[in-house]
Amino acid sequence: MTVEILKQNKKSWDIVAHHFNGVDALPSYGPYTQTEDELKLFGNVKNQRVLEIGCGSGHSLRYMAKKGGSELWGVDISEKQIETAKETLKDLNPHLYRAPMEEDIGLPKEYFDVVFSIYAIGWTTDLAETFALINSYLKPGGYFIFSWDHPLYPHLQSQNGKIYLDGTYQKEGHTTYEKFKGEDASVVIPKRKMSTYINELVKAGFTIDSVIESEVSASYDSSKEEVSDRYYSLYKARRFPTTMIIKVLKK
Ligand SMILES: C[S@@+](CC[C@H](N)C(=O)[O-])C[C@H]1O[C@@H](n2cnc3c(N)ncnc32)[C@H](O)[C@@H]1O
C-alpha cells in the first residue's frame, strides 16, 4: 500500500510540479500565514549546513543561501521538482536527491545544523520513520522546523461564510483526491491529528520549542475581507489558522 501511494504521488507531483515553481517557499510558511520575517524561528544560519525535506523547486533553499547557509541539501520525491531545484540553485553547488523522505538514502548523520520542511512533511506515509531520520541527520543542538496544513483545516467547509466541520477529525487515515491543481493527477494524502504530529516528534527524541497556529500575516492588514467559501481565503484564515508551524530541538 505504502509503496503504491508513493508511486502514485510521485507520478502526480511530476505532472503538477510546474504549478509550484516558487510556491510554498520561505519566507512564506503557508497561505495567508505569518512569514519567517515576522516569526524569526530560524536563528542565524550563517555558515550552517541546512537540509530541506520536500525541497520542491529549491526556492526555500535559495532563501537559506541568501541568509548565509553554507551547504544546501534537499530531498524530494519528484524528478521534475529536483530538475527545477537544480536550475534554481545552479550557482550554489547544492546537494539534491530524488527520494522519498521516509527512506534512508545514506544522508550524513549528526551533520546538519538545521533541517526544515515547508508544506511537505504531511505527505509522508511513515511519520515515525521520517521524524526518526530527521533526528538522526541533525547534530545535537540542531533544530527542525516545519509547516503544514493545520490538521483541522481540511475538515473546514464554508457555506455563505458559515464555517462548519466536514467529516471526522477523530478518524485518521488517507484522503484520495482524483484531481490535483485541476490536472489528471490523483494523490493520496495522509490525514493525522495535531496530537499525532506532536507525539511522534517527542517519540523521535525531539524537545518542543514552539507550536504556532499562525495568525494572518501583517501584510494583509489593509486587505479588505470579503465573505468567501474558497478553500483558502482571507475570510477563513482570519477565523481559523490555515497552517501549523512547529519548531523542535535535538538535545
Ligand atoms: C508544496 S511542495 C514544497 C515546496 C518547497 N518548500 C519549495 O520551496 O519549493 C511539496 C513537495 O513535497 C514533495 N513530496 C511529496 N511527497 C513526498 C515524499 N514522500 N518524500 C519527499 N518529497 C515528497 C513534492 O514532490 C513537492 O515538491
The ligand as an SDF file (V2000), in Angstrom:
LIG
                    3D

 27 29  0  0  0  0  0  0  0  0999 V2000
    4.4490   22.2220   -1.6720 C   0  0  0  0  0  0  0  0  0  0  0  0
    5.8530   21.4180   -2.2360 S   0  0  0  0  0  0  0  0  0  0  0  0
    7.1990   22.0970   -1.2980 C   0  0  0  0  0  0  0  0  0  0  0  0
    7.7680   23.3300   -1.9040 C   0  0  0  0  0  0  0  0  0  0  0  0
    9.1050   23.7490   -1.3400 C   0  0  0  0  0  0  0  0  0  0  0  0
    9.0140   24.1140    0.0460 N   0  0  0  0  0  0  0  0  0  0  0  0
    9.7430   24.8690   -2.1490 C   0  0  0  0  0  0  0  0  0  0  0  0
   10.4050   25.7540   -1.5450 O   0  0  0  0  0  0  0  0  0  0  0  0
    9.6390   24.8580   -3.3800 O   0  0  0  0  0  0  0  0  0  0  0  0
    5.7220   19.7870   -1.5470 C   0  0  0  0  0  0  0  0  0  0  0  0
    6.8270   18.8800   -2.0470 C   0  0  0  0  0  0  0  0  0  0  0  0
    6.7730   17.6430   -1.3600 O   0  0  0  0  0  0  0  0  0  0  0  0
    7.2490   16.6500   -2.2600 C   0  0  0  0  0  0  0  0  0  0  0  0
    6.8650   15.3240   -1.7460 N   0  0  0  0  0  0  0  0  0  0  0  0
    5.6180   14.7520   -1.7180 C   0  0  0  0  0  0  0  0  0  0  0  0
    5.6900   13.5300   -1.1340 N   0  0  0  0  0  0  0  0  0  0  0  0
    6.9960   13.3380   -0.7850 C   0  0  0  0  0  0  0  0  0  0  0  0
    7.6950   12.2770   -0.1360 C   0  0  0  0  0  0  0  0  0  0  0  0
    7.0650   11.1870    0.2930 N   0  0  0  0  0  0  0  0  0  0  0  0
    9.0340   12.4080    0.0350 N   0  0  0  0  0  0  0  0  0  0  0  0
    9.6950   13.5130   -0.3930 C   0  0  0  0  0  0  0  0  0  0  0  0
    9.0790   14.5600   -1.0090 N   0  0  0  0  0  0  0  0  0  0  0  0
    7.7400   14.4800   -1.1820 C   0  0  0  0  0  0  0  0  0  0  0  0
    6.6090   17.0250   -3.5890 C   0  0  0  0  0  0  0  0  0  0  0  0
    7.2620   16.4600   -4.6950 O   0  0  0  0  0  0  0  0  0  0  0  0
    6.7210   18.5550   -3.5380 C   0  0  0  0  0  0  0  0  0  0  0  0
    7.8550   19.0110   -4.2090 O   0  0  0  0  0  0  0  0  0  0  0  0
  1  2  1  0
  2  3  1  0
  2 10  1  0
  3  4  1  0
  4  5  1  0
  5  6  1  0
  5  7  1  0
  7  8  2  0
  7  9  1  0
 10 11  1  0
 11 12  1  0
 11 26  1  0
 12 13  1  0
 13 14  1  0
 13 24  1  0
 14 15  1  0
 14 23  1  0
 15 16  2  0
 16 17  1  0
 17 18  1  0
 17 23  2  0
 18 19  1  0
 18 20  2  0
 20 21  1  0
 21 22  2  0
 22 23  1  0
 24 25  1  0
 24 26  1  0
 26 27  1  0
M  CHG  2   2   1   9  -1
M  END
$$$$
